[in-house]
């Protein structure tokens, strides 16, 4: 299986990979979560196509230093620290955590990274208020659909008017004949 040092190096490499690939990374204190709450939270992250893990603070510190993050970020690695990663939708992890915190005590936001930039708890909460990628796509499709629907309605109205005019001409011709 490998030595303990090799395992630690593997975990550091995994964390560095996730940290560099994720659009959003949120660090939180999970010390007050029950096992049941933790299971619910992990399920919510899976449903949101995000990831939630716990790493040892020392290993996160090594990885963060290797990636060039300074003490600004590393200072948040004290105490029990969980990490949420958002790869496709940068809003998803923030939404999951902020929503979860409304009904569950025991988890507390520390800080986050959005596209490599350190963000505060307030900024994470603001991020959670933004529409998700799916919501934005649905809105865009809805707004694209409206002009097409209107165009079809206008064209059908124009065709209907043309048919009335042709019918009137036909009836006039028949009346003359």
Residue, then its C-alpha position, 0 to 999 in steps of 0.5 A: x500500500x505504501x508508506x505513510x509518507x507516500x500516502x501523505x504525498x498522495x493526499x497533498x497531490x490530490x488536494x492540490x489537483x482539486x484546489x487548482x481545478x475547482x472554480x470555487x473552494x469553500x473552507x468551513x468549520x464542521x466541529x458541531x455537525x452530527x454524523x447524521x447531518x454530515x451524511x445529509x450535507x455530503x448527499x446535498x453536495x453530490x446532488x449539486x455535482x460538487x464535492x465535500x471532503x475533510x483533509x488534515x490541516x498540515x497537508x492542506x497547508x503544504x499543498x497551499x504553499x506549493x500552489x503559492x497561496x500565502x498565510x492569508x489562506x493558510x490561517x483558515x486551516x486551524x481547527x476542524x476544517x472541511x472543504x467544498x469544491x465546485x468544479x462546473x458551477x461556481x455558485x453550487x457549493x456556496x448555495x449548498x452550504x448557506x442553505x444547509x446552515x439555515x436549518x442545521x447548526x454546527x457548521x461555520x464558514x471560514x473563507x473561500x477561493x473563487x477562481x483562485x481569489x480569496x473571498x470572505x464569508x460575506x462574499x460566499x453568502x453573496x455568491x450563494x444568492x446568485x442564480x446557478x448555472x442551470x437557472x441562468x441557462x433556463x432564463x437565457x433559453x426562455x428569453x430566446x424562446x419568447x422572440x421566436x414565439x412572437x415571430x411565429x404569432x406575427x407570421x401566423x397573423x400575417x398569413x391569416x390576413x393574407x388568407x382573408x384578403x385572398x378570400x375576399x378577392x375570391x368572393x368579389x370575383x364570384x359575385x361579379x361572375 
